[in-house]
């Protein structure tokens, strides 16, 4: 505003820019914005951001897929990993994503990263039940 006020008072554009500590090109841009929108045109506007890679419907399908969980009977793993979700997106929607991008998408969708407790493949259900009841004897 100082540079524009100085220029309006008759100072040369170079001198007006120098008094405000900006370049002549920045003063020119500010004058154009001031002429177009007044003082409101001088307020910094946020830059646009990149459009999201997945549409709302695709994000809803991803959330449903994650919440449904893997099915070990169909040969799926016991938990979803980020690369698994990237492969799901590629197979279902024909869009490629890296695991880092998938991590941001998962966090933005409100899903948390949780690791299940490991289960030994030879775990005995009877022994676990007996231990939970307070007895440590094995059948």
N, C-alpha and C positions, 0 to 999 in steps of 0.2 A: 504494500500500500504506500510505503514511503517513496519508493521509486516512481510509482504512478503519480503521486501527488507532486513530486519534484518535476516530473515531465510536464504535468498540467500547468505548473507555474512558469514554464518557459525554459527550463533547464534542458540542455541537450540530452539525448537518450543515453549517450555514453557516460556523461557526468551523473545523470540520475541513477543509472545502474551502479556506478562506482560508489555513490553515497549510500546505497542500500546494500552494497557488498554482493551484488549478483552480476551475472554476465548479461551482455546486451540481448542475447537470444532469449534468456529467461525473462527479461523485461518485456520483450516483444510478445512472448507467449502470454504473459500476465496481462498485457494491454488488450490482447485479443479476447481473453476470457472475461476481463472487466467490461469490455464493450458489449460482449454477448449476454452476460448475466449479472452485471453489476458486482457489488461486493461479494455476493454469494458465489460468484465464479472464481474468486481467489482462494476459496477454502479447498484444502487438499481433499481429493476424492479417493476412496479406496480403489485399488486396481481390481479388475475382474480376476476371477480365478478360473482354473481349468474346469471344464465340465467333467462330471463324474463319469468314470469308465462304465459302471454298471447302472442300468436304469432302475427305477423304483421297483418294478416287477422282478427284475433279476436279483435285486438285493433281498426282496421278500423270499424268493426261492432259495437263496443262499442261507438266510436265517432259518427257514424251514428245514433245509437239509442238515444244518448244523444241529438244530434242536432235536431232530429225529434221531440223530446219532448213527454211527456205523452199525452194520448188521454182520456179526462174525459168521453167521451161518451162510451168508452169500460170499464169504471169502474176504470181506472188508476187514481192515485193521480194528483194533479195539478202541482207538481214539483217532480223531481227525487231526492231522498236522497241517500247517500252512501250505506245504507243497501239495498235499492231498486236495485241499480246497482249490488250489490253483488248477490242478488237473480237472476237477469237477467243473469249474468255470469254463475251461477250454473245451471240454467235451460237450457241455450242455449249451453254452452260448457262443462258442467259437471265438472267444476273446482270450488273449494271453495276459497273464499278470505274473509279476514276480512275487515271491513270498513276502518281501518287505511291504509292497503295496497292499497285499492281501491282509497283512497285519494291521495296517491303517484302516482298511475297510471294516475288518472285524471289530476293531475298537470303536469306530464311529457308529457301528450298528448296535453297540451296547453289549456285545458278547465279550465275555472275559476268557482269558487263557487259563485253563485249569488242567492240571495233570492228575489223572486218577492214580490211586495207590496201586503199586504193582501187585499182581497176583501170580503166585507160582503156578506153573502149568500142572503140577502134580498135587495140587492142594486137595486135601480131603475135607469134604463138607461135614462129615461126622466129627472129625477132630476139631474143626473150627467151632462147631456147635458145642462140643464138650468143653472147650476152652472158654467159650463165652459164658457158660453156666458156672464156671469156677472150678471145674475139674480139669486136671491136666493129663489124665490117663487116656491113652489111646486104645481103641477097641481092638 
